[in-house]
Amino acid sequence: MGGDDDWRVAGCRPEDIHDDPGSYWDEERIARFSRAKGQWKLQKRIAERAIAHFLEEDPKGLQHMTGSPIALDIGCGTGASSALLVENGCKTIAIDVIPAMLEYCFKDRSMVAMRHRGMLHALLASATAIPIRKERIDFAFSISALQWLRSDREKEAFIKDLHSCIHQDGGLAFQFYPRSRESAIKFGMRLKHAGFTGGIFIDNPRNPKKRKVFFGMIKRK
Ligand SMILES: C[S@@+](CC[C@H](N)C(=O)[O-])C[C@H]1O[C@@H](n2cnc3c(N)ncnc32)[C@H](O)[C@@H]1O
């Protein structure tokens, strides 16, 4: 394994130059992101990998969660990751901090159908103040969003709320873009200190453009 240098990416990361996701995700970027079919497919493929890695940690995965498991999609954006959760049989609560992102969940025809079937609920809320009661969630999910939690305070607030809303033996599957190997490991340690067990999975570790970092964990006593 090399040092952190091999995690450098060409150019700046949006979260390095924008104070908050709302100042990066302006109307034009959101419109581009939501229109690009390739982007939607890419986000779904990443979400599929996140579920696959979670199943490496917990082979019975979502099946042992009775009925329709309740999933929380944190930083749902225009809904690609939430749609995959619904396709996997999860009743999904999708949260995002940007109202214009959530609007797409309300506009898109297939997302509207999911909402009408009671399979999708979209809420304006932040990862750092999750408005979900204790032990309600079977499965927490987040794709390409958590790199926006930059300070220790934000990460701690997130993990505290996350731990509270997932019930015992519930799971989590996350993918995001840590700045370095060290920060990925630190984030994993924070989750473990909070009471989760599991691991970090890295696809294409040696290719900075294709590298994807995943966390697959389960809440234990
Ligand atoms: C690149 S989009 C990914 C959207 C979706 N998960 C997907 O895979 O298509 C990242 C999203 O994370 C959201 N986000 C960033 N920080 C957040 C926070 N603190 N709480 C909730 N959502 C956040 C942004 O608003 C943005 O919609």
The ligand as a Gaussian input file, in Angstrom:
#p B3LYP/6-31G(d) Opt

LIG

0 1
 C      -23.326000      13.854000      -5.988000
 S      -24.845000      13.997000      -5.163000
 C      -25.215000      12.258000      -5.004000
 C      -26.678000      12.013000      -4.976000
 C      -27.147000      10.563000      -4.903000
 N      -26.746000       9.920000      -3.662000
 C      -26.681000       9.770000      -6.097000
 O      -25.928000       8.825000      -5.909000
 O      -27.082000      10.110000      -7.214000
 C      -24.400000      14.443000      -3.481000
 C      -25.589000      14.932000      -2.670000
 O      -25.227000      14.997000      -1.287000
 C      -25.982000      16.045000      -0.715000
 N      -25.408000      16.444000       0.578000
 C      -24.204000      17.001000       0.822000
 N      -24.056000      17.254000       2.134000
 C      -25.196000      16.835000       2.749000
 C      -25.647000      16.830000       4.109000
 N      -24.917000      17.324000       5.100000
 N      -26.855000      16.316000       4.364000
 C      -27.641000      15.822000       3.372000
 N      -27.270000      15.811000       2.060000
 C      -26.064000      16.312000       1.753000
 C      -25.897000      17.131000      -1.768000
 O      -26.877000      18.103000      -1.576000
 C      -26.063000      16.317000      -3.061000
 O      -27.405000      16.263000      -3.445000

